[in-house]
Amino acid sequence: MDVVVDLEHWRRAQRLLPILIDRFGVSFFVLEGGGLDDGRLARCAELAGDWIERRSGRAVDDGGRERLYRMLRDRVTERLAAGTPVRSR
């Protein structure tokens, strides 16, 4: 049963994370020195986890929240590598 829950959460995350990145903008996650802001990534991953819990009716465990964080970090990194412009804050 755990695998089914993980797959449902993963499917929702695949749709939600790009929406959050578009909403906040890549610049939101980038520090002035060019590194990624771990605090903002973590807060956004928590937001995604909370939303997924509400929509699915099932809790996102700590491992799921860590996967959300890594997925979000990877997506932001991919956009930066693709040349998405970064506005200064």
C-alpha positions, 0 to 999 in steps of 0.5 A: 500500500505504501507504494501506491501512496508514494506514486499518487504523491509523486504524480501530484508533485510532478504537476505541482512543483512546476506550477510553484516554480512558475508562480514564485519564479526561479529568482525566488530560490536563488541567493545573491551569490548564485547559490540556492536558498535552502530555506526557501526551497524547504518552505516551498517543499513543505507547502507542496507536501501540505497541499498534496496531503489535503488533496489526497487525504493521506499524510506525506511522510518525512521521506516523501517531504525529503523527496519533494525538496530534492525534486524541487531543487532539481527542477530549479537547477534544471531551469537555471542550467537551461538559461532561465534569467534570474532577476536580482532581489 
